Amino acid sequence: MLHRERHCPDKEGEILRCLVPKPVGYKKPFSWPRSRGEAWFSNVPFKTLTESKKQQNWVRLVGDRLVFPGGGTSFQKGVKGYVEILKKIVPLQSGAIRTVLDTGCGVASFGDALIDYNIITMSIAPRDIHEAQVQFALERGLPAMLGVLGTYRLPYPSRSFDMAHCSRCLIPWTEYDGLYLMEIDRLLRPGGYWVLSGPPINWKAKFTAPDGTTKDPKKELTRLEYLASRLCWRKIKAKGPIAVWQKPNNHIDCIQKKNDLKSPKFCVENDDHDDGWYRNMEACITPLPQVEHAEDVSGGVLENWPKRLSMIPPRIMLTHDIKPKDFLEDALMWKKRTSTYGHVLKSLSSGGYRNIMDMNAGLGGFAASLSKYPVWVMNVVPHDATNRTLGIIYERGLIGTYMNWCEPFSTYPRSYDLIHADNVFSLYMNKCDVINIFIEMYRILRPKGTIIIVDHVDIVVKVKSHTDQMRWHTKVSDTEDGPFGPRKLLFIDI
Ligand SMILES: C[S@@+](CC[C@H](N)C(=O)[O-])C[C@H]1O[C@@H](n2cnc3c(N)ncnc32)[C@H](O)[C@@H]1O
């Protein structure tokens, strides 16, 4: 699957320096929540899935619109009924499950259905034969990005997701010494759930897999059960097409199994388990933070959503660089800051934005301050930021990814309505040509989208000279610190 991973040009001359034009006939996307079910075909003019997945009801072409009836390979009759079954196995309504990873998401109908439970899903799939699937998901206003379980770790920290899901996602879980399931184990928080549907669950007969090989589901299920038990997971239940396992709250019992030669080894204790930027996956169990008692939760207990958005994330207690006081001050600062965002606030209130990108998300304060609006935020933490805060962001019940802004983001053109760049240019000014960053921002932004740049006044002046070159409409304004504050806001409407 290396061929489906991110690939960036190595040489300067190979980088495209042009603005990606919108397709002919592009129209403003439907606003949320209508966009969940409908999109303009002219905005994402790709027909393959409307034909190849017609029976499975992923997406239909009706006149000039793409219609998403909520079907999928494992839920042809609709994802709502599928989630009803799942609800009987895991506590979807309790607030205990907030962050979900859907591997092999199709058009993200599973993630869409979970929104009704206040659950936010990072839906990922590669750019493969399922033409434009992730682009459809984003056009619907659903959180999604390109991603594949192939060679590298996924770009998220350890212990991030409360639940991971795969419905016939074609990932060979038991191959390569269980490498891919061990990556899911790294990403699940203690006590997190793994949901699998499709073969080999509840699959009676032998069948032919997409690679043409014949599979024996009974044998495959036995291998899977064995692998899950070696990861110290507990099978909770299998009901209809769905089976669910749960990761332990800590590794006290699992460490005792260590002497059993058949158990996979633990990864090196002092490795950086949160590193998810071009790090090869390893077939080992990511050790959980140590605890004293068998009933303790490694890394600390999280409150249920929505309380966990504002509680001090337990990871802060484990880091030396950020103190609880810093977290509380940051939250206060964001309340003041967002109130200075003028016309952006008006658009937020009137439903003008849905998909929002925070290019340097820090502790997730910007996203947290937007929680009352019907938007979702991709919280990006640059892999080279001074503090790698993505784990804290996930503990707050928000989602995001690592990134290097000298490279393109794993997304399609025109996928975000609003891009927020706080201290991004001071971080990258001397790392790569900032014009390339602007070109990438333009690619990601939807037509008529907005960019907010916040930086030291010297940087804002430099940035403005570039944006003037791009012939963008800009307006400089004060932050919460007023006219004498050292930092300025630059609003760009494209
Ligand atoms: C048959 S479709 C199922 C889609 C969706 N889960 C559903 O039930 O409708 C298989 C999905 O798995 C994705 N996929 C295949 N191999 C993958 C891999 N190694 N990592 C992540 N996704 C993968 C495909 O791109 C596609 O989205």
PDBQT file of the ligand as one rigid body, heavy atoms in Angstrom, charges set to zero:
ROOT
HETATM    1  C1  LIG A 501     -15.899  -1.854   0.180  1.00  0.00    +0.000 C 
HETATM    2  S1  LIG A 501     -15.484  -0.228   0.660  1.00  0.00    +0.000 S 
HETATM    3  C2  LIG A 501     -16.399  -0.031   2.162  1.00  0.00    +0.000 C 
HETATM    4  C3  LIG A 501     -16.722   1.392   2.450  1.00  0.00    +0.000 C 
HETATM    5  C4  LIG A 501     -17.537   1.663   3.715  1.00  0.00    +0.000 C 
HETATM    6  N1  LIG A 501     -16.820   1.251   4.892  1.00  0.00    +0.000 N 
HETATM    7  C5  LIG A 501     -18.881   1.002   3.623  1.00  0.00    +0.000 C 
HETATM    8  O1  LIG A 501     -19.160   0.094   4.399  1.00  0.00    +0.000 OA
HETATM    9  O2  LIG A 501     -19.656   1.410   2.781  1.00  0.00    +0.000 OA
HETATM   10  C6  LIG A 501     -13.812  -0.409   1.164  1.00  0.00    +0.000 C 
HETATM   11  C7  LIG A 501     -13.194   0.866   1.710  1.00  0.00    +0.000 C 
HETATM   12  O3  LIG A 501     -11.937   0.577   2.300  1.00  0.00    +0.000 OA
HETATM   13  C8  LIG A 501     -10.954   1.470   1.804  1.00  0.00    +0.000 C 
HETATM   14  N2  LIG A 501      -9.637   0.816   1.953  1.00  0.00    +0.000 N 
HETATM   15  C9  LIG A 501      -9.150  -0.251   1.290  1.00  0.00    +0.000 A 
HETATM   16  N3  LIG A 501      -7.913  -0.564   1.733  1.00  0.00    +0.000 NA
HETATM   17  C10 LIG A 501      -7.620   0.338   2.715  1.00  0.00    +0.000 A 
HETATM   18  C11 LIG A 501      -6.486   0.566   3.554  1.00  0.00    +0.000 A 
HETATM   19  N4  LIG A 501      -5.420  -0.207   3.496  1.00  0.00    +0.000 N 
HETATM   20  N5  LIG A 501      -6.534   1.594   4.437  1.00  0.00    +0.000 NA
HETATM   21  C12 LIG A 501      -7.628   2.389   4.532  1.00  0.00    +0.000 A 
HETATM   22  N6  LIG A 501      -8.727   2.209   3.757  1.00  0.00    +0.000 NA
HETATM   23  C13 LIG A 501      -8.716   1.202   2.871  1.00  0.00    +0.000 A 
HETATM   24  C14 LIG A 501     -11.435   1.766   0.399  1.00  0.00    +0.000 C 
HETATM   25  O4  LIG A 501     -10.853   2.921  -0.153  1.00  0.00    +0.000 OA
HETATM   26  C15 LIG A 501     -12.924   1.917   0.655  1.00  0.00    +0.000 C 
HETATM   27  O5  LIG A 501     -13.224   3.165   1.210  1.00  0.00    +0.000 OA
ENDROOT
TORSDOF 0
